[in-house]
Amino acid sequence: MAELNVNYSEDSIRSLDWKEHIRLRPGMYIGKLGDGSAYDDGIYVLLKEIVDNSIDEFVMGAGKTIDISVYDHKVYVRDYGRGIPLGKVIDCVSKINTGGKYDSKAFQKSVGLNGVGTKAVNALSALFTVQSYRDGKTKKAEFAKGELTNDQSEVETTQRNGTSIHFVPDDTIFRNYRFITDFVENMIWNYVFLNAGLTINFNNQKFFSEKGLHDLLVRNTDAETNRYPIIHLKGEDIEIAMTHGQQYGEEYYSFVNGQHTTQGGTHQQAFREAVVRTIREFYKKEFDASDVRASIVAAISIRVQEPVFESQTKTKLGSLNVGPDGPTVRTFINDFVKKELDDYLHKHSDVAEGLLKRILQSERERKDIAGIKKLANERAKKASLHNRKLRDCKWHLDEDKQPEENRKKTTLFITEGDSASGSITKARDVNTQGVFSLKGKPLNCFGLTKKVVYENEEFNLLQHALNIEDGLEGLRYNNIVIATDADVDGMHIRLLLLTFFLQFFPDLVKTGHVYILQTPLFRVRNKKETIYCYSDEERVLAINKLGNKPEITRFKGLGEISPDEFSGFIGEDIRLDPVILSSDVKIKNLLEYYMGKNTPDRQKHIVTNLRVEKDEADIIAKAALEEAEKEAEAVA
């Protein structure tokens, strides 16, 4: 029993000011911190919190353009809305529960309440500058980690009305972070798709959408493989777009009040149910729900009053009602889909015919693999009791009882061979990190049907370990990390695994769950210090730093790295490369090129793009020159 604190008194009670609380518990405000390798890492939430305020200005009819630039660690956002009232510039970014969105008439369906978001960015930034331009005058204030450092007086200006914010995330909180351009661009595309007519200029590139969610599906689907033209329906506070393709699984892009709800929620579930119900009634046939939804790609956006989300980062809607006095979300969406989708199918017989053919094809495919699927699942169930391939962890993503912070950390390492998996198994965090060991190179499944997933024991066990057979709702690990050697065989295994995921579970990649583990190529050390290097350039710099002929070890494979060393590579300082699928790349064409039977084309590409690495002497010379320049600057 814990010893009672006899000195517990008024002096034991401490009140934190707003910035101290945010900096002490940043996860409460922006979710996980991360280093920028995941699309939902904290640095992107910071950017989003600022842009959301500019979006709300556009929604109110003030300003049709937003300028955003992200270079190195510096972020700049400028809108051309009304501008923060000059007398409240400091309060709006440094006083909790201060903002302009508490009047429900003005912001009934706002992205956020501006009571916390901007303040969190301020508190978590090494540098934060806000400047408002309003009716020929401007006011500027500068902060450092939430502390006001420069309060400039109002002066006259010729700039257009609006607000500009510049910030640099604090690298003592966001360690070794970097902004990945693809993630920022995806965020910006979503903004313009949800706000037709808005222009966002990002790093001198223009982003604009005329048809909203229709354009979103055009960008994220292949017109050649879509079974019918995109259905696009709009109503008051609701917009949907949908089509069916050739891919496996279901793919949804759902939004609430402009917020991308990556984990879905009540609105997404209601939409899935409404589509099945409407299609059954239209064709007057009780299709299996899985056949109706197989290969669907859809986007849904709704606006509700006072939305309730299941976390501060607003990735999953929990609201049951559209508004305090409105219908339930389920009723609202079902009524809209039932009327509008049914009317659309009656008016467009070609779309109705294409949709029916896709459903019937899914039905045939499901029945074709029913037998082998049943046997495979029975084998997997038995194997799960003594599955030597899987060293599971204690916590999982689909366990709602676990805090979100723990579920976000859940990771499955997919390794090659027993030696590599053994090292990771001994070094891992048993609460959050599991290991799945491959026995060798997996099958190249390009061009094969999903039947192979059940016929191939290794694929079937991996599918069950991840729990993705029926979609991502039950996904057991937030991060799926391919951990192979950095040699030719390791690269080949990576390709084969990515082919498996992209062929049968593309949404696993598209939603940012798949990564490649970076492991050091060299260890450079002397008696005082050890440096792990991930490239030749890092090795040369380490040699120059340690000097006097340090010991250099080249790691040929993961199995050579001891568990003690491995613990440093898969802990807080883990280096992960996210697998990002660019929107202009079509999965079918990508897999056909790299994994199909077009060897001459690949050979030509390799010969044409062959890159010869710099000579080691050049690298050393460059590093030495840089060190000499630094010394000269220091002397000067």
Secondary structure, 3 states (H helix, E strand, C coil): CCCCCCCCCHHHCCCCCHHHHHHHCCHHHHCCCCCCCCCCCHHHHHHHHHHHHHHHHHHCCCCCEEEEEEECCEEEEEECCCCCCHHHHHHHHHCCCCCCCCCCCCCCCCCCCCCCHHHHHHHCEEEEEEEEEECCEEEEEEEECCEEEEECCCEECCCCCEEEEEEEECCCCCCCCCCCHHHHHHHHHHHHHHCCCCEEEECCEEEECCCCHHHHHHHHCCCCCCCCCCEEEEECCEEEEEEECCCCCCEEEEEECCEECCCCEHHHHHHHHHHHHHHHHHHCCCCCHHHHHCCEEEEEEECCCCCCECCCCCCCECCCECCCCCCEHHHHHHHHHHHHHHHHHHHCHHHHHHHHHHHHHHHHHHHHCHHHHHHHHHHHHHHHHCCCCEECCCCCCCCCCCCHHHHHHCEEEEEEHHHHHHHHHHHCCCCCEEEEEECCCCCCCCCCCCHHHHHCHHHHHHHHHHCCCCCHHHCCCCEEEEECCCCHHHHHHHHHHHHHHHHHCHHHHHCCCEEEECCCCEEEECCCCEEEECCHHHHHHHHHHHCCCCEEEECCCHHHCCHHHHCCCCCCCCCEEECCCCCCCCHHHHHHHHHCCCHHHHHHHHHHHCCCCCCHHHHHHHHHHHHHHHHHHHHC
